[in-house]
Structure formats: structure tokens, C-alpha cells
């Protein structure tokens, strides 16, 4: 999961407002949660709406599901 988290973080740093950025953020949070870094995962997800106010509904659902899964 560490390699996945690193990849998603790199993707976000390269294209923070790119078309895949909302999903990369959710997947970063999922990777963090899988590594028992739940507080960090919840912190990442807490900023989703503010960072991606124009995200599509599917991305919003993914973020919400991952927050619930992590126990945020």
C-alpha cells in the first residue's frame, strides 16, 4: 500500500487539478487507511469538497464511501 500511496501522491503533485485528481485523492486515502493511518486518511478526505468543488457525483460518492469505510 505504501507504493500505491506514493504513486497517488506523485500524481496529485503533478496534476492537482487534473481530471483524475479527485479519484487519486480518494485512492490515496484508501491506501493510507489500509496502512492503519486512519487519521491521515480522514484528513485527506475531509478536504475533498473544498479542493474539488466541481467533482462529479461519482467521485463524491467514492469519497463518501471511503470516509465511511475508514470510520471518519
C-alpha positions, 0 to 999 in steps of 0.5 A: 500500500505504501507504493500505491500511496506514493504513486497517488501522491506523485500524481496529485503533485503533478496534476492537482487539478487534473481530471483524475485528481479527485479519484487519486485523492480518494485512492490515496486515502484508501491506501493510507487507511489500509496502512492503519493511518486512519487519521491521515486518511480522514484528513485527506478526505475531509478536504475533498469538497473544498479542493474539488468543488466541481467533482462529479457525483461519482467521485463524491460518492467514492469519497463518501464511501471511503470516509465511511469505510475508514470510520471518519 
